[in-house]
Amino acid sequence: MAADDPGGLFIDQGSPILIGGGSVNINFREGSSHFQPVPGSPGRFVKTNDEIDTILIVDASGVLTNNLLSVVNGKDCRVIIHTKRPGDTLSDDIIVTSQTGGNLDLSFTAGEFGPHPTDPNRPHFNANRKLVDSLDVEVAGQTVSFAVPTNGIGTILIINSKP
């Protein structure tokens, strides 16, 4: 199992974005050669010269339910991952934007995702938020929705092209 793979799947790339849904956790590598915070924009991080390779949607049992390789690979795209608190009518989205040969941009509402109370390895966490039933991918002016495992329990892995 790779060091970047807390979910038990082998991932060869060096800095994927993992979003878990039982309680929403946003996990990615921060640092000089990985995602860097955008000054003056809390909750926004950029990895230069990188792009999305694929997106894997995995259920709570670790079963791959969808691989979006043909949808996102080599394309300028915007991925919208919806999260909600129970009883909310509006979602608070996690957005990943990928530009071919450009940058990989991750943004979320910083105040909604703070440090886990007991696990320092989970700095962007919210126990009260859950993944909503689908995620949207915008490519070339078209939006396509993909199912996320029932009850928002599962993981979305956004695999990037560069380590």
FIKOLDO-683111 format. One record per residue: residue number from 1; chain; y, z, x of N, C-alpha, C in turn. Coordinates in nm, 2 decimals, always signed. Layout:
<rs>
> resi,chain,n_c2,n_c3,n_c1,ca_c2,ca_c3,ca_c1,c_c2,c_c3,c_c1
> NUM,A,Y,Z,X,Y,Z,X,Y,Z,X $
...
</rs>
This chain:
<rs>
> resi,chain,n_c2,n_c3,n_c1,ca_c2,ca_c3,ca_c1,c_c2,c_c3,c_c1
> 1,A,-0.12,+0.00,+0.09,+0.00,+0.00,+0.00,+0.12,+0.00,+0.09 $
> 2,A,+0.22,-0.08,+0.06,+0.34,-0.09,+0.14,+0.43,+0.03,+0.11 $
> 3,A,+0.52,+0.06,+0.21,+0.61,+0.18,+0.20,+0.71,+0.16,+0.09 $
> 4,A,+0.74,+0.04,+0.05,+0.84,+0.01,-0.05,+0.77,+0.01,-0.19 $
> 5,A,+0.65,+0.05,-0.20,+0.58,+0.03,-0.32,+0.53,+0.16,-0.39 $
> 6,A,+0.62,+0.23,-0.46,+0.58,+0.36,-0.51,+0.49,+0.34,-0.63 $
> 7,A,+0.47,+0.22,-0.69,+0.39,+0.20,-0.80,+0.25,+0.16,-0.78 $
> 8,A,+0.20,+0.15,-0.66,+0.07,+0.12,-0.63,+0.04,-0.03,-0.61 $
> 9,A,+0.14,-0.11,-0.62,+0.13,-0.26,-0.60,+0.17,-0.29,-0.46 $
> 10,A,+0.11,-0.39,-0.40,+0.15,-0.43,-0.26,+0.26,-0.53,-0.28 $
> 11,A,+0.37,-0.50,-0.21,+0.49,-0.58,-0.21,+0.52,-0.61,-0.07 $
> 12,A,+0.53,-0.74,-0.03,+0.55,-0.78,+0.10,+0.70,-0.78,+0.14 $
> 13,A,+0.79,-0.80,+0.05,+0.93,-0.81,+0.08,+0.98,-0.67,+0.12 $
> 14,A,+1.10,-0.67,+0.18,+1.15,-0.54,+0.24,+1.23,-0.46,+0.15 $
> 15,A,+1.30,-0.51,+0.05,+1.39,-0.43,-0.03,+1.39,-0.47,-0.18 $
> 16,A,+1.28,-0.45,-0.25,+1.28,-0.49,-0.39,+1.36,-0.38,-0.47 $
> 17,A,+1.40,-0.42,-0.59,+1.46,-0.32,-0.68,+1.35,-0.29,-0.78 $
> 18,A,+1.32,-0.16,-0.80,+1.22,-0.11,-0.89,+1.29,-0.03,-1.00 $
> 19,A,+1.26,-0.06,-1.12,+1.32,+0.01,-1.24,+1.21,+0.06,-1.32 $
> 20,A,+1.19,+0.19,-1.33,+1.09,+0.25,-1.41,+1.14,+0.30,-1.54 $
> 21,A,+1.06,+0.29,-1.64,+1.11,+0.31,-1.78,+1.08,+0.43,-1.86 $
> 22,A,+0.98,+0.52,-1.82,+0.95,+0.64,-1.89,+1.07,+0.73,-1.90 $
> 23,A,+1.14,+0.75,-1.79,+1.27,+0.80,-1.77,+1.33,+0.70,-1.67 $
> 24,A,+1.44,+0.64,-1.70,+1.49,+0.53,-1.62,+1.52,+0.57,-1.48 $
> 25,A,+1.46,+0.51,-1.38,+1.49,+0.53,-1.24,+1.51,+0.40,-1.18 $
> 26,A,+1.62,+0.39,-1.10,+1.66,+0.26,-1.03,+1.63,+0.29,-0.89 $
> 27,A,+1.54,+0.23,-0.83,+1.50,+0.25,-0.69,+1.52,+0.13,-0.61 $
> 28,A,+1.60,+0.14,-0.50,+1.62,+0.03,-0.41,+1.67,+0.08,-0.27 $
> 29,A,+1.65,+0.01,-0.17,+1.69,+0.05,-0.04,+1.84,+0.03,-0.01 $
> 30,A,+1.91,+0.14,+0.02,+2.05,+0.14,+0.06,+2.06,+0.15,+0.21 $
> 31,A,+2.15,+0.08,+0.27,+2.17,+0.08,+0.42,+2.23,-0.04,+0.47 $
> 32,A,+2.26,-0.04,+0.60,+2.33,-0.15,+0.66,+2.26,-0.29,+0.65 $
> 33,A,+2.13,-0.29,+0.65,+2.06,-0.42,+0.64,+2.00,-0.44,+0.50 $
> 34,A,+2.03,-0.36,+0.40,+1.98,-0.36,+0.27,+2.10,-0.37,+0.17 $
> 35,A,+2.08,-0.30,+0.06,+2.19,-0.30,-0.04,+2.30,-0.20,+0.00 $
> 36,A,+2.43,-0.25,+0.00,+2.54,-0.17,+0.04,+2.63,-0.15,-0.09 $
> 37,A,+2.69,-0.03,-0.10,+2.78,-0.01,-0.21,+2.90,-0.09,-0.20 $
> 38,A,+2.95,-0.14,-0.31,+3.08,-0.21,-0.31,+3.19,-0.11,-0.32 $
> 39,A,+3.28,-0.11,-0.22,+3.39,-0.01,-0.23,+3.48,-0.03,-0.35 $
> 40,A,+3.51,+0.09,-0.42,+3.59,+0.09,-0.54,+3.51,+0.05,-0.66 $
> 41,A,+3.38,+0.03,-0.65,+3.30,-0.01,-0.77,+3.18,+0.08,-0.78 $
> 42,A,+3.19,+0.20,-0.83,+3.07,+0.29,-0.84,+2.96,+0.22,-0.92 $
> 43,A,+2.84,+0.23,-0.87,+2.73,+0.17,-0.94,+2.71,+0.03,-0.91 $
> 44,A,+2.78,-0.03,-0.82,+2.76,-0.17,-0.78,+2.72,-0.18,-0.63 $
> 45,A,+2.61,-0.25,-0.61,+2.56,-0.27,-0.47,+2.53,-0.42,-0.45 $
> 46,A,+2.55,-0.46,-0.32,+2.52,-0.60,-0.29,+2.44,-0.61,-0.16 $
> 47,A,+2.34,-0.71,-0.17,+2.27,-0.74,-0.05,+2.30,-0.88,-0.02 $
> 48,A,+2.37,-0.90,+0.10,+2.42,-1.03,+0.14,+2.30,-1.13,+0.18 $
> 49,A,+2.33,-1.26,+0.16,+2.23,-1.36,+0.20,+2.09,-1.34,+0.15 $
> 50,A,+2.08,-1.30,+0.02,+1.95,-1.28,-0.04,+1.96,-1.33,-0.18 $
> 51,A,+1.84,-1.34,-0.24,+1.83,-1.39,-0.38,+1.70,-1.34,-0.44 $
> 52,A,+1.69,-1.35,-0.57,+1.56,-1.31,-0.64,+1.45,-1.41,-0.61 $
> 53,A,+1.34,-1.36,-0.57,+1.22,-1.44,-0.55,+1.14,-1.45,-0.69 $
> 54,A,+1.11,-1.33,-0.74,+1.04,-1.32,-0.87,+1.07,-1.19,-0.93 $
> 55,A,+1.03,-1.17,-1.06,+1.04,-1.05,-1.13,+0.91,-1.02,-1.19 $
> 56,A,+0.85,-0.91,-1.17,+0.72,-0.87,-1.22,+0.75,-0.76,-1.33 $
> 57,A,+0.68,-0.77,-1.44,+0.69,-0.67,-1.54,+0.55,-0.61,-1.55 $
> 58,A,+0.54,-0.48,-1.53,+0.41,-0.41,-1.52,+0.41,-0.30,-1.63 $
> 59,A,+0.29,-0.28,-1.69,+0.28,-0.18,-1.80,+0.25,-0.04,-1.73 $
> 60,A,+0.24,+0.06,-1.81,+0.23,+0.20,-1.76,+0.09,+0.22,-1.69 $
> 61,A,+0.00,+0.13,-1.71,-0.13,+0.14,-1.65,-0.14,+0.06,-1.52 $
> 62,A,-0.02,-0.01,-1.48,-0.02,-0.09,-1.36,-0.06,-0.23,-1.38 $
> 63,A,-0.08,-0.27,-1.50,-0.13,-0.41,-1.53,+0.00,-0.50,-1.54 $
> 64,A,-0.01,-0.61,-1.47,+0.10,-0.71,-1.47,+0.10,-0.78,-1.61 $
> 65,A,+0.21,-0.77,-1.68,+0.22,-0.83,-1.81,+0.30,-0.96,-1.80 $
> 66,A,+0.38,-0.98,-1.70,+0.46,-1.10,-1.69,+0.51,-1.12,-1.54 $
> 67,A,+0.50,-1.24,-1.49,+0.56,-1.28,-1.36,+0.66,-1.39,-1.39 $
> 68,A,+0.79,-1.37,-1.36,+0.89,-1.46,-1.40,+0.93,-1.56,-1.28 $
> 69,A,+0.84,-1.58,-1.19,+0.86,-1.66,-1.08,+0.92,-1.80,-1.12 $
> 70,A,+0.86,-1.87,-1.21,+0.91,-2.00,-1.25,+1.05,-2.00,-1.31 $
> 71,A,+1.09,-1.88,-1.37,+1.21,-1.87,-1.44,+1.33,-1.84,-1.34 $
> 72,A,+1.30,-1.76,-1.24,+1.41,-1.72,-1.15,+1.41,-1.77,-1.01 $
> 73,A,+1.30,-1.81,-0.96,+1.29,-1.85,-0.82,+1.37,-1.97,-0.79 $
> 74,A,+1.46,-1.96,-0.69,+1.55,-2.07,-0.64,+1.66,-2.10,-0.74 $
> 75,A,+1.69,-2.01,-0.83,+1.79,-2.04,-0.94,+1.90,-1.94,-0.93 $
> 76,A,+2.02,-1.98,-0.97,+2.13,-1.89,-0.99,+2.10,-1.82,-1.13 $
> 77,A,+2.09,-1.69,-1.13,+2.06,-1.63,-1.26,+2.12,-1.49,-1.27 $
> 78,A,+2.12,-1.44,-1.39,+2.16,-1.30,-1.42,+2.06,-1.24,-1.50 $
> 79,A,+2.01,-1.12,-1.46,+1.91,-1.05,-1.53,+1.97,-0.92,-1.59 $
> 80,A,+1.94,-0.90,-1.72,+2.00,-0.79,-1.79,+1.89,-0.70,-1.84 $
> 81,A,+1.88,-0.58,-1.79,+1.78,-0.49,-1.83,+1.84,-0.38,-1.92 $
> 82,A,+1.80,-0.38,-2.04,+1.86,-0.29,-2.14,+1.80,-0.15,-2.14 $
> 83,A,+1.88,-0.05,-2.14,+1.83,+0.09,-2.15,+1.91,+0.16,-2.26 $
> 84,A,+1.84,+0.26,-2.33,+1.91,+0.33,-2.43,+1.86,+0.48,-2.43 $
> 85,A,+1.95,+0.56,-2.48,+1.91,+0.70,-2.51,+1.85,+0.70,-2.65 $
> 86,A,+1.76,+0.79,-2.68,+1.71,+0.79,-2.82,+1.82,+0.82,-2.92 $
> 87,A,+1.82,+0.74,-3.02,+1.93,+0.75,-3.13,+2.05,+0.66,-3.10 $
> 88,A,+2.07,+0.61,-2.98,+2.19,+0.52,-2.95,+2.17,+0.39,-3.02 $
> 89,A,+2.28,+0.33,-3.06,+2.27,+0.19,-3.11,+2.31,+0.09,-3.01 $
> 90,A,+2.38,+0.12,-2.91,+2.42,+0.03,-2.80,+2.34,+0.06,-2.67 $
> 91,A,+2.31,-0.04,-2.60,+2.24,-0.02,-2.48,+2.34,-0.01,-2.36 $
> 92,A,+2.29,+0.05,-2.25,+2.37,+0.05,-2.13,+2.28,-0.03,-2.03 $
> 93,A,+2.34,-0.14,-1.99,+2.26,-0.24,-1.91,+2.26,-0.22,-1.76 $
> 94,A,+2.15,-0.25,-1.70,+2.14,-0.27,-1.56,+2.14,-0.42,-1.53 $
> 95,A,+2.23,-0.47,-1.45,+2.25,-0.61,-1.43,+2.22,-0.65,-1.28 $
> 96,A,+2.14,-0.75,-1.27,+2.11,-0.80,-1.13,+2.15,-0.95,-1.14 $
> 97,A,+2.24,-0.99,-1.05,+2.29,-1.13,-1.04,+2.24,-1.19,-0.91 $
> 98,A,+2.18,-1.31,-0.91,+2.13,-1.37,-0.79,+2.19,-1.51,-0.78 $
> 99,A,+2.24,-1.54,-0.66,+2.30,-1.67,-0.63,+2.22,-1.74,-0.52 $
> 100,A,+2.17,-1.85,-0.55,+2.09,-1.92,-0.45,+2.17,-1.94,-0.32 $
> 101,A,+2.11,-1.89,-0.21,+2.18,-1.89,-0.08,+2.30,-1.80,-0.07 $
> 102,A,+2.32,-1.71,-0.17,+2.43,-1.63,-0.17,+2.40,-1.48,-0.16 $
> 103,A,+2.44,-1.40,-0.26,+2.42,-1.26,-0.26,+2.34,-1.22,-0.38 $
> 104,A,+2.27,-1.10,-0.36,+2.20,-1.03,-0.47,+2.29,-0.91,-0.51 $
> 105,A,+2.33,-0.90,-0.63,+2.42,-0.80,-0.68,+2.35,-0.72,-0.79 $
> 106,A,+2.36,-0.59,-0.77,+2.30,-0.49,-0.86,+2.41,-0.40,-0.92 $
> 107,A,+2.42,-0.39,-1.05,+2.52,-0.30,-1.11,+2.47,-0.23,-1.23 $
> 108,A,+2.52,-0.10,-1.24,+2.49,-0.02,-1.35,+2.60,+0.09,-1.37 $
> 109,A,+2.60,+0.16,-1.48,+2.70,+0.26,-1.50,+2.67,+0.38,-1.41 $
> 110,A,+2.74,+0.40,-1.31,+2.71,+0.51,-1.21,+2.70,+0.65,-1.28 $
> 111,A,+2.78,+0.68,-1.37,+2.78,+0.81,-1.44,+2.66,+0.83,-1.52 $
> 112,A,+2.59,+0.72,-1.56,+2.46,+0.74,-1.64,+2.34,+0.76,-1.55 $
> 113,A,+2.35,+0.73,-1.42,+2.23,+0.74,-1.34,+2.27,+0.82,-1.21 $
> 114,A,+2.24,+0.95,-1.22,+2.27,+1.03,-1.11,+2.14,+1.08,-1.04 $
> 115,A,+2.15,+1.17,-0.94,+2.03,+1.22,-0.87,+1.93,+1.29,-0.96 $
> 116,A,+1.81,+1.27,-0.93,+1.70,+1.34,-1.00,+1.72,+1.49,-0.96 $
> 117,A,+1.69,+1.58,-1.05,+1.72,+1.72,-1.02,+1.63,+1.78,-0.91 $
> 118,A,+1.51,+1.73,-0.89,+1.42,+1.79,-0.79,+1.37,+1.69,-0.69 $
> 119,A,+1.39,+1.56,-0.71,+1.34,+1.46,-0.62,+1.45,+1.38,-0.55 $
> 120,A,+1.48,+1.41,-0.42,+1.59,+1.34,-0.35,+1.56,+1.20,-0.33 $
> 121,A,+1.44,+1.15,-0.35,+1.41,+1.01,-0.33,+1.45,+0.92,-0.45 $
> 122,A,+1.50,+0.99,-0.56,+1.54,+0.92,-0.68,+1.69,+0.94,-0.71 $
> 123,A,+1.78,+0.88,-0.63,+1.92,+0.90,-0.65,+1.99,+0.84,-0.77 $
> 124,A,+1.92,+0.75,-0.84,+1.98,+0.68,-0.96,+1.88,+0.70,-1.07 $
> 125,A,+1.89,+0.81,-1.15,+1.79,+0.85,-1.24,+1.86,+0.90,-1.37 $
> 126,A,+1.79,+0.88,-1.48,+1.84,+0.94,-1.61,+1.71,+0.97,-1.70 $
> 127,A,+1.68,+1.09,-1.71,+1.56,+1.14,-1.79,+1.57,+1.10,-1.94 $
> 128,A,+1.70,+1.08,-1.99,+1.71,+1.06,-2.13,+1.72,+0.91,-2.17 $
> 129,A,+1.72,+0.82,-2.07,+1.73,+0.68,-2.10,+1.59,+0.62,-2.09 $
> 130,A,+1.56,+0.52,-2.17,+1.44,+0.44,-2.18,+1.47,+0.30,-2.17 $
> 131,A,+1.37,+0.22,-2.11,+1.39,+0.07,-2.12,+1.37,+0.03,-2.26 $
> 132,A,+1.45,-0.07,-2.30,+1.44,-0.13,-2.44,+1.33,-0.24,-2.43 $
> 133,A,+1.29,-0.29,-2.55,+1.18,-0.38,-2.56,+1.18,-0.50,-2.48 $
> 134,A,+1.30,-0.55,-2.43,+1.30,-0.68,-2.36,+1.40,-0.67,-2.25 $
> 135,A,+1.39,-0.77,-2.16,+1.50,-0.80,-2.07,+1.54,-0.94,-2.08 $
> 136,A,+1.66,-0.97,-2.05,+1.71,-1.11,-2.07,+1.74,-1.17,-1.93 $
> 137,A,+1.71,-1.30,-1.92,+1.74,-1.37,-1.80,+1.83,-1.49,-1.84 $
> 138,A,+1.95,-1.50,-1.78,+2.04,-1.61,-1.81,+2.03,-1.70,-1.69 $
> 139,A,+2.00,-1.83,-1.72,+1.99,-1.93,-1.62,+2.05,-2.06,-1.68 $
> 140,A,+2.14,-2.12,-1.61,+2.20,-2.25,-1.65,+2.25,-2.25,-1.79 $
> 141,A,+2.32,-2.14,-1.83,+2.37,-2.13,-1.97,+2.28,-2.10,-2.08 $
> 142,A,+2.15,-2.08,-2.04,+2.05,-2.04,-2.14,+2.00,-1.90,-2.12 $
> 143,A,+1.98,-1.83,-2.23,+1.93,-1.69,-2.22,+1.79,-1.69,-2.27 $
> 144,A,+1.69,-1.63,-2.19,+1.55,-1.62,-2.24,+1.52,-1.47,-2.23 $
> 145,A,+1.45,-1.42,-2.33,+1.41,-1.28,-2.34,+1.26,-1.26,-2.31 $
> 146,A,+1.23,-1.16,-2.24,+1.09,-1.13,-2.20,+1.06,-0.99,-2.24 $
> 147,A,+0.94,-0.97,-2.30,+0.90,-0.84,-2.35,+0.88,-0.74,-2.23 $
> 148,A,+0.92,-0.62,-2.26,+0.90,-0.50,-2.17,+0.79,-0.42,-2.24 $
> 149,A,+0.70,-0.36,-2.16,+0.59,-0.28,-2.22,+0.64,-0.19,-2.33 $
> 150,A,+0.55,-0.17,-2.43,+0.58,-0.08,-2.55,+0.63,+0.05,-2.51 $
> 151,A,+0.73,+0.10,-2.58,+0.80,+0.23,-2.57,+0.87,+0.24,-2.43 $
> 152,A,+0.90,+0.12,-2.37,+0.98,+0.12,-2.25,+0.91,+0.19,-2.13 $
> 153,A,+0.78,+0.21,-2.14,+0.71,+0.28,-2.03,+0.64,+0.17,-1.94 $
> 154,A,+0.68,+0.16,-1.82,+0.63,+0.06,-1.73,+0.73,+0.04,-1.62 $
> 155,A,+0.72,-0.07,-1.55,+0.81,-0.09,-1.43,+0.85,-0.24,-1.43 $
> 156,A,+0.98,-0.26,-1.39,+1.03,-0.39,-1.37,+1.05,-0.40,-1.22 $
> 157,A,+0.99,-0.49,-1.15,+1.01,-0.51,-1.01,+1.08,-0.64,-0.98 $
> 158,A,+1.20,-0.63,-0.92,+1.27,-0.75,-0.89,+1.26,-0.77,-0.74 $
> 159,A,+1.18,-0.87,-0.71,+1.14,-0.90,-0.57,+1.24,-0.99,-0.51 $
> 160,A,+1.30,-0.96,-0.40,+1.39,-1.04,-0.33,+1.33,-1.13,-0.23 $
> 161,A,+1.40,-1.23,-0.18,+1.35,-1.32,-0.08,+1.35,-1.27,+0.06 $
> 162,A,+1.45,-1.19,+0.10,+1.47,-1.15,+0.24,+1.43,-1.00,+0.25 $
> 163,A,+1.37,-0.97,+0.37,+1.34,-0.82,+0.40,+1.46,-0.74,+0.41 $
</rs>
